[in-house]
Amino acid sequence: MKDFRVGIGQDSHKFSDDPSKKLFLGGIEVSDEKGLEANSDGDAVIHAICRALEQAIGGESFSIYADKMNKDGVLDSKDFLKVSVEHVKEKGYRINNVGISIEAKKPNISKISDNMKKSLSSVLEIAEDNIGINATTGEGMTPFGKGEGVQAFAIVSLLK
């Protein structure tokens, strides 16, 4: 039997007051929306995936290397994801699939999910149909559903 692992990750950021900050989700730039407050580009989707990958392999916290990369001027979250993918490979695993759940009032995730899948599939080295993305506003009961930021959860499965 193959060695099978799963990991769950979460990340959230509030929208920035800086009008020049751009919004990045799932590795794509989302136009006409405020960016998220963060040291990096604030891509909550990618940050959640990194946490899930690291958890699945019993690795360190994603922030250990992301914080150092930020200090070195690396702000693109896809670069963080590349590190997590490399960690998975170093442990002898491959990514089987990724599930992503996003809570946000804005942006409209259904309008950008196909582009996110394209962006993520190339870095994760899996087919687009091995990435599932869904979203909710949570009926506006949390700050994310009220439009104050974005929260993302990710689950990954790995095979050896």
trRosetta pair geometry for C-beta under 8 A, 3 or more apart (Angstrom, degrees):
i j d omega theta_ij theta_ji phi_ij phi_ji
2 159 5.3 3 153 -160 138 96
2 160 5.8 174 -173 57 84 74
3 93 7.6 -97 96 -96 109 96
3 159 7.3 131 78 -163 60 46
3 160 3.7 23 53 15 106 131
4 157 6.8 -14 -169 -171 92 100
4 158 7.2 153 -158 80 44 57
4 159 6.1 -13 -103 -103 68 66
4 160 7.7 -115 -57 7 36 84
5 56 4.5 116 133 -177 114 91
5 57 6.8 94 125 -77 163 48
5 93 6.6 -49 32 -118 125 151
5 157 7.1 156 84 -157 48 52
5 158 4.4 -11 61 56 98 106
5 160 8.0 72 -6 -36 103 94
6 56 5.9 -110 140 -113 14 102
6 155 6.4 -4 -172 -175 104 95
6 156 6.7 164 -152 83 55 51
6 157 5.2 -23 -97 -100 80 69
6 158 7.4 -172 -77 16 31 77
7 51 7.6 -166 151 124 115 57
7 52 4.1 137 110 -179 98 60
7 53 6.1 169 69 -72 149 11
7 54 7.1 154 -170 63 156 40
7 55 3.6 143 -150 80 110 94
7 56 3.0 -98 -26 -46 117 82
7 57 7.5 -35 -52 -4 142 57
7 155 7.1 170 86 -150 45 52
7 156 5.1 -5 54 52 91 97
7 158 7.6 32 -2 -11 103 112
8 51 7.9 -22 119 116 42 99
8 52 5.5 -34 -154 -114 9 93
8 55 6.4 -53 46 83 48 157
8 153 7.0 -14 -170 -172 93 96
8 154 7.1 161 -155 86 47 52
8 155 5.1 -16 -101 -99 74 79
9 47 7.5 -157 153 128 125 56
9 48 4.3 149 112 -177 100 56
9 49 6.2 -167 61 -66 142 8
9 50 6.7 151 -155 68 166 47
9 51 2.9 137 -136 81 116 97
9 52 3.4 -103 -6 -39 105 74
9 53 7.4 -16 -33 7 140 58
9 54 7.7 84 -85 38 124 88
9 55 6.3 -177 -67 4 84 125
9 62 7.5 54 -137 -21 133 141
9 153 7.1 160 87 -158 50 50
9 154 4.7 -6 58 57 97 98
9 155 7.8 179 21 -77 67 35
9 156 7.8 22 2 -5 107 104
10 48 5.5 4 -124 -122 16 100
10 51 6.6 -67 32 83 41 153
10 151 7.2 -5 -169 -175 95 91
10 152 7.0 168 -150 90 50 52
10 153 5.1 -15 -100 -104 81 72
10 154 7.7 -172 -73 20 38 69
11 44 4.4 -169 104 -155 103 73
11 45 7.8 -121 60 -39 118 13
11 47 3.7 75 -73 99 171 116
11 48 4.4 -130 12 -58 96 76
11 51 6.6 161 -47 -5 99 135
11 151 7.5 -179 94 -150 42 53
11 152 5.6 -4 59 58 82 94
12 44 5.9 40 -107 -136 26 135
12 144 6.8 -92 -141 -73 119 124
12 149 6.1 78 176 128 91 128
12 150 6.7 -168 -143 97 65 48
12 151 3.9 -12 -100 -104 110 78
12 152 7.2 170 -79 18 59 61
13 36 3.7 75 108 175 133 122
13 37 5.6 -173 -178 58 100 65
13 38 5.2 -45 -122 -54 144 108
13 42 4.8 -165 129 -164 175 105
13 44 5.2 -146 10 -67 99 111
13 149 5.5 -156 102 -163 44 117
13 150 6.2 3 56 54 78 84
14 36 7.0 141 80 -153 27 76
14 37 5.2 2 70 24 79 121
14 143 7.2 -43 -105 146 98 134
14 148 5.6 -34 -139 150 94 86
14 149 3.8 -83 -112 -73 42 128
15 34 4.5 67 -170 96 114 125
15 35 7.3 129 -153 86 67 32
15 36 6.2 -69 -105 -105 41 54
15 37 7.0 66 123 -17 13 89
15 147 7.8 -13 -13 156 140 65
15 148 6.4 -136 14 179 100 39
15 149 5.4 -148 -21 -89 67 60
15 150 7.9 88 -63 -12 77 83
16 21 4.2 12 70 56 153 157
16 34 5.9 -158 55 164 73 105
16 35 4.9 -5 25 83 126 82
16 36 6.2 110 -25 164 93 9
16 37 4.4 143 -85 -69 78 70
16 42 7.5 -140 -38 -41 115 167
17 37 7.8 28 4 -78 69 113
18 21 4.2 83 87 -18 108 110
18 35 7.0 -33 77 57 97 113
19 34 7.4 -72 -119 -118 47 93
21 34 6.7 40 80 -177 98 71
21 35 3.1 -121 135 54 91 133
21 36 7.4 -138 147 40 128 28
21 37 7.7 22 167 -83 171 47
21 42 7.6 40 176 10 121 141
22 29 5.6 -19 160 -144 129 107
22 30 8.0 153 171 53 82 59
22 35 4.8 58 70 -75 17 119
22 41 7.4 -30 78 -153 90 97
23 29 7.0 112 79 -161 58 59
23 30 4.3 -49 99 60 113 101
23 33 4.3 -21 5 93 155 105
23 34 6.4 83 -56 96 110 29
23 35 4.7 -155 -65 -100 53 51
23 36 6.4 84 -123 -19 74 81
23 42 7.8 -69 -132 84 51 117
23 107 7.1 131 129 -25 155 121
24 27 7.1 5 180 -125 102 10
24 28 6.8 170 -149 82 69 30
24 29 5.7 -39 -95 -95 76 55
24 30 7.1 171 -99 6 22 84
24 35 7.3 21 1 -133 72 94
24 36 7.7 -95 45 22 68 106
24 41 4.4 11 29 148 144 122
24 42 6.6 130 49 68 93 73
24 43 4.4 -56 111 -78 103 98
24 46 8.0 -21 131 5 107 124
24 77 6.6 165 116 20 134 119
25 28 6.6 -27 68 58 61 78
25 30 5.7 18 20 -26 105 128
25 43 6.0 164 -104 -142 29 79
25 44 6.9 -16 -117 45 84 82
25 45 5.0 82 -169 -3 72 126
25 102 7.6 48 -166 -120 132 149
25 107 7.4 -151 14 36 149 115
25 109 7.9 -101 135 -115 151 86
25 112 6.9 78 79 115 118 143
25 116 6.4 -45 119 -99 84 124
25 150 6.8 -104 -98 176 122 167
25 152 7.9 162 -148 -65 98 140
26 43 7.1 -163 -10 -167 21 112
26 45 4.3 -26 -63 95 66 157
26 46 6.8 154 -109 -48 25 82
26 100 7.4 85 -93 162 111 173
26 112 7.4 154 47 133 131 107
26 113 7.8 91 3 -129 174 46
26 115 7.6 120 99 101 124 73
26 116 2.9 12 123 -145 155 110
26 117 7.6 -18 175 -40 137 36
26 119 5.9 118 137 68 82 124
26 120 5.6 -64 -170 -44 88 115
26 133 7.4 -3 -93 -106 148 145
27 43 6.8 64 -61 -153 40 154
27 45 7.7 -92 -11 86 66 119
27 46 6.1 103 -55 -68 77 123
27 77 7.2 -126 -88 83 63 99
27 78 5.1 76 -123 -79 102 109
27 81 7.5 -51 -77 12 114 156
27 116 6.6 125 44 -144 85 63
27 119 3.5 -176 95 143 121 129
27 120 5.6 169 11 -65 134 65
27 123 6.7 -173 -96 -1 153 138
28 112 6.5 -163 80 -175 139 114
28 115 5.0 51 -77 133 168 112
28 116 5.8 -111 9 -85 119 61
28 119 5.0 -155 -51 -32 89 155
30 33 5.0 -8 115 35 109 127
30 107 5.1 -141 178 -10 144 157
30 112 6.0 -28 -106 -100 106 162
33 106 6.2 -175 -125 143 121 109
33 107 5.0 -84 -66 -63 154 108
35 41 7.5 -98 -157 -171 120 64
35 42 6.1 117 169 46 90 140
36 41 8.0 65 53 143 96 51
36 42 3.3 -174 81 149 103 139
36 43 7.7 158 42 -64 135 25
36 44 6.4 -146 -151 -31 175 102
36 149 6.6 83 -129 -147 99 87
36 150 6.2 -74 -90 31 132 110
37 42 6.5 117 65 -108 20 141
37 149 7.9 -59 25 -112 96 116
38 41 7.0 1 78 86 126 19
38 42 3.3 161 17 -88 132 84
39 67 7.5 47 78 -120 160 63
39 70 4.6 28 136 -155 123 151
39 75 7.7 -136 133 -121 63 85
40 43 7.3 -62 112 16 115 81
40 66 6.9 -66 -40 -179 141 107
40 70 5.7 -103 -67 -96 86 107
40 74 7.6 -13 -119 117 107 66
40 75 4.8 164 -148 -157 64 60
40 76 7.4 -120 -173 -1 106 8
40 77 5.6 107 137 -68 138 82
40 80 7.3 -15 -131 -29 168 134
41 75 5.4 105 -39 150 79 88
41 76 6.0 33 -15 -113 133 38
41 77 5.4 -109 53 -16 107 96
42 77 7.7 -99 52 -45 19 130
43 46 4.1 29 115 24 121 112
43 47 6.2 153 92 -18 67 87
43 77 3.7 -128 42 30 124 157
43 78 7.8 38 35 -41 166 64
44 47 5.5 -55 -141 39 32 114
44 48 6.3 36 158 -22 66 104
44 102 7.8 113 98 -127 116 97
44 150 4.9 -177 29 105 149 106
44 151 6.7 -116 169 -129 149 19
44 152 4.3 144 130 9 98 115
45 48 6.0 -56 -153 33 27 110
45 49 6.6 25 151 -16 62 106
45 100 5.9 29 -149 -155 100 139
45 102 6.7 -29 -87 -86 101 116
45 116 6.8 -45 137 -157 168 133
45 120 7.9 -88 135 -78 121 131
45 152 4.6 -155 -91 -133 52 167
45 154 7.3 102 -167 -61 59 119
46 49 5.5 -54 -148 37 37 112
46 50 6.3 41 153 -22 68 102
46 77 4.0 127 83 139 145 126
46 78 6.6 -97 -127 -74 155 48
46 80 6.6 113 141 70 116 111
46 81 5.1 -85 -162 -56 108 120
46 120 7.7 -162 -93 -104 84 100
47 50 5.7 -49 -148 33 32 113
47 51 6.5 33 153 -18 63 104
47 62 6.8 145 -160 120 69 152
47 66 7.7 46 -121 -111 93 166
47 77 6.4 -76 -51 -144 76 132
47 80 7.3 11 -96 101 63 151
47 152 7.4 119 61 64 85 122
48 51 5.8 -54 -151 36 32 112
48 52 6.4 32 152 -19 65 106
48 100 7.1 115 91 -131 131 90
48 152 4.2 -131 -12 109 147 101
48 153 5.8 -159 -163 -132 142 14
48 154 4.0 136 129 -3 100 106
49 52 5.6 -55 -148 37 33 112
49 53 6.3 34 155 -20 67 105
49 81 6.3 20 93 -118 121 109
49 84 7.3 149 121 91 82 158
49 98 6.2 11 -126 -151 111 136
49 100 7.2 -34 -68 -90 100 109
49 120 7.4 179 -73 -143 169 123
49 124 7.7 -84 177 -85 142 120
49 154 4.4 -126 -81 -175 56 175
49 156 6.9 89 -152 -56 73 122
50 53 5.9 -55 -148 36 30 110
50 54 6.3 25 157 -15 65 108
50 62 4.2 98 127 -128 112 139
50 66 7.2 87 135 -59 162 128
50 77 7.9 -121 -28 -174 132 95
50 80 5.4 -31 -88 137 152 107
50 81 5.8 -114 -73 -95 96 60
50 83 7.8 32 -135 71 116 93
50 84 4.4 -155 -133 -52 75 151
51 54 5.9 -57 -146 40 29 108
51 55 6.2 30 155 -20 64 109
51 61 7.6 -5 -122 -154 85 64
51 62 4.9 -86 -78 -10 64 134
51 154 7.2 130 61 53 89 111
52 55 5.7 -55 -146 37 29 112
52 56 6.3 33 155 -25 64 107
52 98 7.6 123 93 -135 147 92
52 154 4.4 -113 -17 101 144 100
52 155 6.0 -167 -141 -119 140 21
52 156 4.4 129 134 1 118 105
53 56 5.8 -55 -150 31 29 113
53 57 6.8 5 161 0 63 107
53 59 7.6 -2 120 30 71 137
53 84 4.2 97 82 168 143 118
53 85 7.0 -64 -156 -73 160 46
53 87 6.9 117 137 72 111 112
53 88 5.6 -73 -170 -59 110 117
53 95 7.4 -42 -111 -93 108 113
53 156 5.6 18 -78 36 63 165
53 158 7.8 100 -137 -62 69 124
54 57 6.5 -70 -150 46 29 95
54 59 3.9 -100 -157 74 76 115
54 60 6.3 -68 -165 69 127 45
54 61 6.8 109 129 -132 153 17
54 62 5.2 -159 -4 -61 148 79
54 84 6.0 -84 -49 -131 85 103
54 87 6.7 17 -100 99 72 154
55 58 7.7 30 -175 -75 32 28
55 59 7.3 -76 -47 44 19 80
56 88 7.5 18 84 -109 117 102
56 93 7.6 -151 127 122 114 169
56 156 5.5 -83 -38 83 149 108
56 157 7.7 173 -129 -125 142 22
56 158 5.1 126 152 -3 137 126
57 87 6.1 178 64 136 157 100
57 88 5.8 -152 -51 -105 139 59
57 91 4.6 173 -150 5 124 168
57 93 6.4 -144 -93 19 106 141
57 158 7.1 30 -66 14 83 173
59 84 8.0 170 73 -136 162 76
59 87 5.5 38 -101 165 155 142
59 91 7.8 -111 -62 -46 104 140
60 64 4.7 -48 145 30 129 148
60 65 7.2 107 87 -19 127 96
61 64 5.1 112 71 -20 81 97
62 65 7.1 -73 -171 45 42 88
62 66 5.6 30 148 -16 79 123
62 80 6.9 63 -175 175 106 120
62 84 6.8 -11 -115 -82 102 120
63 66 5.2 -63 -127 50 37 110
63 67 5.4 43 172 -28 75 105
64 67 6.7 -55 -150 28 13 106
64 68 7.2 5 151 -8 51 109
65 68 5.6 -56 -151 40 40 111
65 69 6.1 43 152 -22 71 106
65 80 7.4 147 102 -137 99 83
65 83 5.7 -150 122 148 147 156
66 69 5.5 -54 -146 38 32 112
66 70 6.3 40 153 -24 65 102
66 80 5.0 22 -103 -121 99 129
67 70 5.6 -48 -150 31 32 115
67 71 6.7 32 152 -18 63 103
68 71 5.7 -53 -152 35 34 112
68 72 6.5 26 150 -12 65 108
69 72 5.6 -63 -150 44 34 108
69 74 3.9 -54 170 61 96 128
69 79 6.6 177 -177 115 145 118
69 80 6.4 -174 59 -85 159 83
69 83 7.5 -132 -58 -29 145 152
70 73 7.8 89 -180 -36 29 9
70 74 6.5 -85 -76 67 31 71
70 75 6.8 71 -123 -92 72 61
74 79 5.1 -112 -174 97 121 152
74 80 7.6 143 132 -54 121 77
76 79 4.8 88 83 -6 92 104
76 80 7.9 -167 105 -3 54 81
77 80 5.1 -43 -157 30 55 116
77 81 6.4 57 145 -22 73 99
78 81 5.3 -49 -149 35 39 116
78 82 6.6 49 149 -26 65 98
78 119 7.6 -98 -95 169 126 104
78 123 5.6 -136 -157 -87 94 152
79 82 5.6 -43 -151 27 35 116
79 83 7.1 39 149 -19 60 99
80 83 5.7 -54 -161 31 37 113
80 84 6.7 34 146 -16 68 104
81 84 5.5 -52 -149 37 38 112
81 85 6.3 40 152 -20 68 104
81 120 7.9 -108 -173 -134 161 75
81 123 5.1 48 113 148 127 141
81 124 7.4 -61 168 -67 121 74
82 85 5.7 -52 -146 36 32 112
82 86 6.4 35 152 -21 63 105
82 123 6.1 -95 -73 -157 74 104
83 86 5.7 -55 -151 35 31 113
83 87 6.6 36 149 -22 64 102
84 87 5.5 -50 -152 31 35 115
84 88 6.7 39 149 -21 64 100
85 88 5.6 -49 -155 30 36 115
85 89 6.6 34 149 -17 65 104
85 95 7.2 -54 -126 -27 88 128
85 123 6.5 -159 -31 157 150 77
85 124 6.3 -159 -97 -120 125 43
85 125 6.8 118 -163 7 136 109
86 89 5.6 -53 -150 37 36 112
86 90 6.3 41 151 -24 67 104
87 90 5.6 -51 -146 33 32 115
87 91 6.7 25 156 -13 63 106
88 91 6.1 -66 -158 39 29 106
88 93 5.0 -83 -179 77 82 103
88 94 7.2 101 141 -112 115 21
88 95 6.3 25 154 -53 163 86
88 158 6.3 -145 -152 -120 114 134
89 92 7.6 54 180 -68 35 16
89 93 7.2 -109 -86 62 26 58
89 94 7.4 42 -97 -90 70 62
92 160 5.5 32 124 -140 99 98
93 158 4.1 17 176 173 136 123
93 159 6.5 142 -156 73 81 30
93 160 5.3 -58 -99 -85 69 67
94 125 7.7 -89 -157 98 95 117
94 158 6.7 154 73 -157 32 76
94 159 5.7 -24 60 65 85 83
94 160 7.8 143 13 -105 74 23
95 98 6.8 -3 180 -46 123 99
95 124 5.3 -80 78 180 162 96
95 125 6.8 124 40 67 114 84
95 126 5.3 -93 99 -45 109 128
95 130 7.9 125 128 133 95 133
95 156 6.3 -60 -139 -168 97 116
95 157 7.7 105 -165 79 57 50
95 158 6.0 -48 -104 -103 43 74
96 126 7.5 83 157 -117 11 139
96 130 7.0 -139 149 -166 46 127
96 156 7.8 131 48 175 76 71
96 157 4.3 -47 61 98 121 96
96 158 6.1 -178 -3 -107 94 16
96 159 4.9 88 -63 -16 113 103
97 126 6.8 169 -100 174 44 155
97 130 4.3 -128 -109 -176 81 86
97 131 7.0 -169 -162 -73 74 38
97 132 7.4 34 170 -3 114 94
97 156 7.3 -178 92 -148 45 54
97 157 5.4 19 47 41 79 104
98 120 7.2 -111 72 152 151 135
98 124 6.4 -80 -18 -142 140 162
98 126 7.2 148 -1 58 102 150
98 130 6.9 72 20 131 72 80
98 131 5.0 -2 66 -116 99 77
98 132 7.4 -168 98 31 55 65
98 154 6.2 -18 -169 -166 97 106
98 155 7.3 158 -156 82 49 48
98 156 5.1 -13 -104 -103 76 81
99 131 7.9 170 -85 -160 32 46
99 132 4.7 -8 -118 63 74 107
99 154 6.8 154 82 -156 53 53
99 155 4.6 -2 55 54 104 96
99 156 7.8 -162 24 -73 67 38
100 116 7.9 -104 71 135 160 138
100 131 7.1 10 0 -176 111 89
100 132 6.8 180 28 92 68 57
100 133 4.7 -10 69 -109 109 73
100 134 7.5 165 91 27 62 55
100 152 6.3 -18 -166 -167 96 106
100 153 7.2 154 -156 83 47 53
100 154 5.1 -13 -101 -102 73 82
101 133 7.9 169 -82 -156 32 47
101 134 5.5 -12 -113 69 73 88
101 135 7.2 158 -164 -91 53 37
101 136 7.4 2 -177 7 96 101
101 152 7.1 152 81 -157 48 55
101 153 4.6 -7 58 58 97 103
101 154 7.8 -172 22 -75 66 38
102 109 5.3 153 70 -95 137 151
102 133 7.1 10 -4 -169 111 91
102 134 7.4 -174 26 95 74 42
102 135 4.4 -23 69 -108 95 90
102 136 7.6 165 87 26 53 59
102 150 6.6 -21 -165 -168 103 98
102 151 7.1 150 -159 83 53 52
102 152 5.0 -17 -104 -103 76 81
102 153 7.8 -160 -72 25 36 66
103 135 7.2 162 -86 -160 28 69
103 136 5.5 -24 -109 73 74 84
103 137 7.2 108 -161 -134 71 16
103 138 5.2 28 -149 -28 119 119
103 142 6.6 25 148 62 140 134
103 144 4.3 75 118 113 98 141
103 145 6.1 -51 175 -57 101 81
103 150 7.5 153 79 -161 56 50
103 151 4.4 -6 56 62 103 104
103 152 7.7 -161 22 -74 67 37
104 107 7.1 12 122 33 134 42
104 109 6.9 116 57 -47 112 110
104 135 6.7 -48 42 -160 86 116
104 137 7.2 -56 93 -106 28 60
104 144 5.3 -75 -89 177 51 95
104 145 7.5 -154 -137 -84 10 39
104 147 7.7 74 -176 -107 68 44
104 149 7.4 -101 -114 115 93 39
104 150 4.4 -7 -86 -114 129 77
104 151 7.0 175 -58 28 78 62
105 137 5.2 61 -98 -133 63 105
105 140 6.9 49 -86 -98 117 80
105 144 7.2 168 -12 149 76 50
105 145 5.6 92 -57 -172 90 33
105 146 6.2 -77 -30 108 139 9
105 147 3.7 -61 60 -70 139 76
106 147 5.5 37 12 -128 102 93
107 111 7.1 -93 149 58 106 114
107 112 6.4 47 107 -3 131 136
108 111 4.5 57 98 5 106 115
108 112 7.4 130 90 -2 64 92
109 112 6.2 -80 -152 51 38 91
109 113 5.6 56 156 -58 78 99
109 133 6.7 -144 165 150 117 113
109 134 7.8 87 111 169 142 23
109 135 3.5 130 41 -35 149 157
110 113 5.9 -29 -130 -2 30 119
110 135 6.9 -126 -41 36 72 124
112 115 5.3 -60 -166 46 66 112
112 116 5.8 71 136 -28 86 101
113 116 5.4 -52 -145 36 36 114
113 117 6.3 40 156 -23 67 102
113 133 4.4 -174 -145 85 113 136
113 135 7.7 -139 -71 -18 121 116
114 117 5.7 -51 -150 32 32 113
114 118 6.7 34 151 -19 63 102
114 128 7.9 32 -153 -174 64 136
115 118 5.6 -49 -150 33 35 113
115 119 6.4 33 153 -17 65 107
116 119 5.8 -59 -149 40 32 110
116 120 6.0 22 158 -12 68 113
116 131 8.0 -144 116 139 87 139
116 133 6.1 85 84 -76 133 164
117 120 6.0 -61 -139 44 27 105
117 121 5.9 32 163 -29 65 109
117 128 4.4 76 150 -154 114 95
117 131 4.8 168 -130 82 89 130
117 133 6.6 -126 -62 -8 96 126
118 121 6.1 -52 -141 28 22 111
118 122 7.2 20 161 -18 56 103
118 128 6.2 -6 -79 -100 51 126
119 122 6.7 -66 -167 28 27 105
119 123 7.3 6 152 -2 63 109
120 123 6.1 -68 -153 44 38 102
120 124 5.5 19 160 -7 77 119
120 131 5.7 123 93 -120 129 161
121 124 5.9 -64 -132 51 27 102
121 125 7.8 126 170 -57 54 6
121 126 5.8 -106 -143 77 74 62
121 127 6.2 -16 -148 173 127 15
121 128 4.6 -64 -57 -76 153 63
121 130 7.5 114 -118 53 99 92
121 131 6.1 -120 -72 -10 88 135
122 125 7.5 20 179 -73 27 46
124 131 7.3 124 52 -74 155 120
126 130 4.3 -92 157 76 119 137
126 131 6.8 131 95 -44 116 92
127 130 4.8 97 63 -2 80 104
127 131 7.9 -155 100 -3 52 84
128 131 5.9 -64 -164 34 43 108
136 145 7.5 -31 127 -96 79 106
137 140 5.9 -1 146 -51 108 63
137 145 4.4 98 166 -141 65 88
138 141 5.2 -102 140 39 100 90
138 142 5.2 1 102 17 155 103
138 144 6.7 71 19 80 135 98
138 145 3.8 -111 61 -64 98 138
139 145 6.4 11 64 -177 33 152
140 145 4.3 -158 -101 136 25 108
140 146 5.4 83 -158 -80 79 64
141 145 5.7 32 34 57 50 150
142 145 4.9 92 49 13 73 101
142 146 6.9 -139 96 -4 38 92
142 151 7.4 -25 117 2 144 144
143 146 5.5 -62 -145 42 32 112
143 148 4.0 -62 178 58 91 132
143 149 6.0 24 127 28 107 101
144 148 6.8 -86 -79 57 29 78
144 149 5.5 -64 -99 78 71 75
144 150 6.2 89 -139 -124 105 20
144 151 4.4 -74 -78 2 158 104
